[in-house]
Amino acid sequence: MRIVITGASSGLGKHLALGYASSDNELVLLARRQEKLEEVAVQCRLRGAKVETIVSDVNDFDVMHTIGTRLAQTQIDRIILNAGISVGHSGGVTSFEDFHRLFQTNFLSVHALLEPIIPKMMAQESGEIVFISSLASLMSMPTSVAYSSSKRALNAYAEGLRYQLKPHGIEVMTILPGFIDSEMTQKNSFKMPFLLTTDAGVKRIMHAIAKKKRFYPFPLRFYLMIRGTLLLPQFLSDRIVNYANFKKGA
Ligand SMILES: NC(=O)c1ccc[n+]([C@@H]2O[C@H](COP(=O)([O-])OP(=O)(O)OC[C@H]3O[C@@H](n4cnc5c(N)ncnc54)[C@H](OP(=O)(O)O)[C@@H]3O)[C@@H](O)[C@H]2O)c1
């Protein structure tokens, strides 16, 4: 299988790359930090995979489009859109600059890369597009408005693509993790509920992809808590959100 993974230099992307590294797979790994990306590539090659690394910033949309066009010259079986950032949790107003960067990285960059790849997958009449969203997209906390918004936009995009591409034999999957140990979450100073180890989180993601789950929120208990809160009368859900926020120290 030829698998493209963005944000493969650390965290979930790195461990997904290692998880798919075998002599059956050819990996294309993309991120900005060359040294870290090469370390991942070396480990993947030791597991038998053929690996191409692309050192690039997903916010450079012209470059993403060019990379997508080049990648689409050969079969692409799976692309995992994982590169993403958070700007931390704060009770203050997010600067426009941060807001813009979050939307570029977590949302807009995705289409810059996919635009040339989707027609290729349509021509193949096969392919899998996997979006790494977040449980935070389901309920926008006051301390992470921009992050939640960017991931909710991603969900909407993924949902539309799924309907659009299903008749062409293309599977579109949206994975919504809760907290998983990574460079991103190591910056959080509050106690993260239901925090998973990187290995445990990535195993769940790989399981969901293997089962072609179109919408996969996890861990289940955390997801059910969010769904339950959203179903409550507004005044009760407001109280719960305020309490959770207070616990975060925001
Ligand atoms: N960890 C969690 O609890 C959690 C929960 C829900 C969703 N997620 C999502 O999971 C994804 C992976 O996050 P993570 O937790 O594994 O965090 P991470 O360890 O910080 O990894 C983020 C990855 O994205 C890459 N990246 C960031 N900005 C980029 C850019 N402008 N251009 C190219 N690559 C870029 C980083 O590589 P370089 O810095 O080398 O470019 C890195 O490889 C993100 O989309 C995140 O929103 C994470």
The ligand as an ORCA input file, in Angstrom:
! r2SCAN-3c Opt
* xyz 0 1
  N      -2.722     14.520     21.109
  C      -4.009     14.706     21.304
  O      -4.533     14.622     22.418
  C      -4.901     15.001     20.145
  C      -6.290     14.912     20.338
  C      -7.133     15.178     19.273
  C      -6.620     15.476     18.037
  N      -5.268     15.568     17.882
  C      -4.765     15.890     16.543
  O      -3.803     14.953     16.168
  C      -2.900     15.529     15.228
  C      -1.474     15.217     15.638
  O      -1.182     15.901     16.855
  P      -0.198     15.313     17.958
  O      -0.965     15.234     19.209
  O       0.497     14.116     17.452
  O       0.784     16.557     18.119
  P       2.325     16.763     17.748
  O       3.163     15.721     18.373
  O       2.577     18.189     18.055
  O       2.367     16.511     16.167
  C       1.944     17.458     15.222
  C       2.538     17.092     13.886
  O       2.056     18.019     12.916
  C       3.162     18.561     12.223
  N       2.889     19.933     11.831
  C       2.423     20.943     12.596
  N       2.371     22.085     11.898
  C       2.827     21.790     10.654
  C       3.034     22.552      9.488
  N       2.765     23.863      9.446
  N       3.523     21.919      8.393
  C       3.823     20.593      8.412
  N       3.633     19.822      9.490
  C       3.155     20.416     10.599
  C       4.327     18.494     13.200
  O       5.551     18.418     12.485
  P       6.643     19.586     12.379
  O       6.558     20.418     13.634
  O       7.929     18.846     12.225
  O       6.251     20.333     11.155
  C       4.045     17.169     13.884
  O       4.594     16.118     13.129
  C      -3.242     17.024     15.197
  O      -4.054     17.298     14.080
  C      -4.037     17.224     16.464
  O      -4.914     18.325     16.373
  C      -4.403     15.334     18.888
*
